[in-house]
Amino acid sequence: MARGHQKFQSQQKNAKKQAEIKKSKGHDQKAAAKAALVYTCSVCRTQMPDPKTFKQHFESKHPKSPMPPELVGVEA
């Protein structure tokens, strides 16, 4: 078991190693998923990744509401 100065050095080395691992990972799944959600429903504020999904959502969830102009030419 390490004691004193050796223990302190070991902790410092481990902290540096952990920081490098965390830095090299870099990719955050939550941030990437949030960035992919670019279309927002004007009625319920739900976010969708593409216009096809957005149009399907709008037709099923808000059939009585008028279609937003960005969905008029999109095929479902």
Contact map, one row per residue, 1 for C-alpha under 8 A:
1110000000000000000000000000000000000000000000000000000000000000000000000000
1111011000000000000000000000000000000000000000000000000000000000000000000000
1111111100000000000000000000000000000000000000000000000000000000000000000000
0111111100000000000000000000000000000000000000000000000000000000000000000000
0011111110000000000000000000000000000000000000000000000000000000000000000000
0111111111000000000000000000000000000000000000000000000000000000000000000000
0111111111100000000000000000000000000000000000000000000000000000000000000000
0011111111110000000000000000000000000000000000000000000000000000000000000000
0000111111111000000000000000000000000000000000000000000000000000000000000000
0000011111111100000000000000000000000000000000000000000000000000000000000000
0000001111111110000000000000000000000000000000000000000000000000000000000000
0000000111111111000000000000000000000000000000000000000000000000000000000000
0000000011111111100000000000000000000000000000000000000000000000000000000000
0000000001111111110000000000000000000000000000000000000000000000000000000000
0000000000111111111000000000000000000000000000000000000000000000000000000000
0000000000011111111100000000000000000000000000000000000000000000000000000000
0000000000001111111110000000000000000000000000000000000000000000000000000000
0000000000000111111111000000000000000000000000000000000000000000000000000000
0000000000000011111111100000000000000000000000000000000000000000000000000000
0000000000000001111111110000000000000000000000000000000000000000000000000000
0000000000000000111111111000000000000000000000000000000000000000000000000000
0000000000000000011111111100000000000000000000000000000000000000000000000000
0000000000000000001111111100000000000000000000000000000000000000000000000000
0000000000000000000111111100000000000000000000000000000000000000000000000000
0000000000000000000011111110000000000000000000000000000000000000000000000000
0000000000000000000001111111000000000000000000000000000000000000000000000000
0000000000000000000000001111100100000000000000000000000000000000000000000000
0000000000000000000000000111111100000000000000000000000000000000000000000000
0000000000000000000000000011111110000000000000000000000000000000000000000000
0000000000000000000000000001111111000000000000000000000000000000000000000000
0000000000000000000000000001111111100000000000000000000000000000000000000000
0000000000000000000000000011111111110000000000000000000000000000000000000000
0000000000000000000000000000111111111000000000000000000000000000000000000000
0000000000000000000000000000011111111000000000000000000000000000000000000000
0000000000000000000000000000001111111100000000000000000000000000000000000000
0000000000000000000000000000000111111100000000001000000000000000000000000000
0000000000000000000000000000000011111111000000111100000000000000000000000000
0000000000000000000000000000000000111111000000111100000000000000000000000000
0000000000000000000000000000000000001111100000111110010000000000000000000000
0000000000000000000000000000000000001111110011110000010000000000000000000000
0000000000000000000000000000000000000011111111110000010001000000000000000000
0000000000000000000000000000000000000001111110000000000000000000000000000000
0000000000000000000000000000000000000000111110000000000000000100000000000000
0000000000000000000000000000000000000000111111000000000000000000000000000000
0000000000000000000000000000000000000001111111100000000000000000000000000000
0000000000000000000000000000000000000001100111110000000000000000000000000000
0000000000000000000000000000000000001111100011111000000000000000000000000000
0000000000000000000000000000000000001111100001111110110000000000000000000000
0000000000000000000000000000000000011110000000111110110000000000000000000000
0000000000000000000000000000000000001110000000011111110000000000000000000000
0000000000000000000000000000000000000010000000011111111000000000000000100100
0000000000000000000000000000000000000000000000000111111100000000000000000111
0000000000000000000000000000000000000000000000011111111110000000000000000001
0000000000000000000000000000000000000011100000011111111111000000000000100000
0000000000000000000000000000000000000000000000000011111111100000000000100101
0000000000000000000000000000000000000000000000000001111111110000000000000001
0000000000000000000000000000000000000000000000000000111111111100000000000000
0000000000000000000000000000000000000000100000000000011111111110001000000000
0000000000000000000000000000000000000000000000000000001111111110000000000000
0000000000000000000000000000000000000000000000000000000111111110000000000000
0000000000000000000000000000000000000000000000000000000011111110000000000000
0000000000000000000000000000000000000000001000000000000011111111100000000000
0000000000000000000000000000000000000000000000000000000001111111110000000000
0000000000000000000000000000000000000000000000000000000000000111110000000000
0000000000000000000000000000000000000000000000000000000000000111111000000000
0000000000000000000000000000000000000000000000000000000000000011111100000000
0000000000000000000000000000000000000000000000000000000001000000111110110000
0000000000000000000000000000000000000000000000000000000000000000011111110000
0000000000000000000000000000000000000000000000000000000000000000001111110000
0000000000000000000000000000000000000000000000000000000000000000000111111100
0000000000000000000000000000000000000000000000000010011000000000001111111100
0000000000000000000000000000000000000000000000000000000000000000001111111100
0000000000000000000000000000000000000000000000000000000000000000000001111110
0000000000000000000000000000000000000000000000000011001000000000000001111111
0000000000000000000000000000000000000000000000000001000000000000000000001111
0000000000000000000000000000000000000000000000000001101100000000000000000111
